[in-house]
Each structure stands twice: as structure tokens, then as C-alpha cells.
Amino acid sequence: MHETIAVVFDFDDTLAPDTTSGFLRHCGLDDVGRFWKERVDPLITRDDWDPVPAYLHEMIAAARDGRLPPITRERLAQWGGEAPLHPGVETLFPRLRSAAREANPSVKVEFYVISSGIGDVLRHTRIAHELTDLWASEFHYDEQGHASFPRRIISFTDKTRYLFHVQKGLVGAQHRGKPFEVNRKLPADRLRVPLSQMIFVGDGYTDIPCFSLLKQHGGMPIAVYDRQREEKWGSAFQFVRDGRVANLHSANYREDSDLSTFLVMAVRSLATDIALTARTYQG
């Protein structure tokens, strides 16, 4: 029996304001908007770069030419510990565990992050200890400890790869350095978390493949938007118009919010379904 529910989140603009822009401000970059508009956007629109390697490349370039201090693991980790989160995020995880336990004591709820953001930031946020695993974009560091090259890029369909890691139970340190393991075919009864027992919460275009995959397989895609970023409201609502998600909520995770209530109901419903299936399975 599959008795695990996976709640998977994007991070930037989903659980927190954009941590990469926050890091740039933290490092003293004068105009973060100009960084994205004048440095990153031309690589994408003029030179056909993908968005994630474009911003990682420009961060490294900014550090090399002195617009930023050297990008080190320590500096990224320090910012991760300070980075703000959306309201209610820090108390969400025990609430969802409690909701599942009340509906079905046999069910376990696990939490994951799959993000195009920077792993050395996200691993040091105040909620990192709540996560079973986290996958994000990563830097390679040179002999001086300075970021010198992107060594992992996660964007668009790359994100679905890690849903299959969760599905097959390929999580934790023991599965690092084994990139081809996710392609191993497993029979249905050996899958650890079926896609139908996953919830994915995201906010942006890089999350569309995960939305589509879970919708196709009976999982639950949920879109959120940041109330403080009105320029992104239209793209968030487009997810609903296009039928990619059934639910769109403000990124407010406080206990009395619509999003929190919906997540509790979703976890409780999945836990109840697992209990019903278990009774049927046992005859």
C-alpha cells in the first residue's frame, strides 16, 4: 500500500518573495530591476538563452566585475537564513501533518521543494528542516570558493524529473551522484508515492510542466500568486483560464487563509482516500 502523501513546492514567489532578487539587494546591487531587464532579459530575448542559466551567468559576471561581492557558499547561506517567507509558511507543515494524522493515522506527509532558485540559499532558510528533500539550481565554486559556473540548472520540464524522484523514492543523500537512476523502470507496486498522491504548489511558467503532469495523473496542481507583485497576476490567472490548475490562491499560508484551508482539505481528502483503499485492499 502507498501510504505517503507528497506536498511539493516551488520556492521563489511561492513560499517566499524572490530570494535571488533579495540576495542581489542583500549584496548591495543598486538597481535589481535593471539587472533583470538590462542584463538577463537580453540574453533570453536576443541571444536565445534559457532563463535560468542566463541569470546564473549574469550573477557570476557581476561578481567578477565588482558589481557584486564574490558569491560564496557562506554568503548565500547567510542570506538564506535571513530571507523572509510568506505569511504562515513556518507553521504550515505541522498543520498539514496534523490534518493527515486526524484523517488516517497510517499516512505520512512529506514535503519537498523543486526550485529554479539557488540551492545554497534555500537549504539554509528557516523551513529547510521541514523538507524531506530539496532540488534547486547550483553553482560550482573555484579554488577561492567563488561561484564560477552553474553545475545544475532546474527549469521547466527539468522540474518534472524530480517529481519522478519523489515517486520512486529516490530521495536523500544516498541518491546524489546517480543522475541516471531516475530512468529506472519500476512496477506500480514498488512506486513509493504515486503521482495521484502528490500536491504541487507553484506560481510561475517554470511550474507548468509539473502542473500538467499531476493533472494528467490525478494529482493536485495549485497555483499561487504574490499579492505584492501585481505585474504577475495576469500570468497567474492564465493558468486557470488555460485549465492547467483548478485553484488559484494568494500566497498567504496563515491558518485562517483560503490557501491554508484548501491545503488542509486536500491533504485530509488524500489521507481518507488512502484509508478507503486500504480497507478495500484488505478485503
Disulfide bonds with the S-S distance in Angstrom:
none
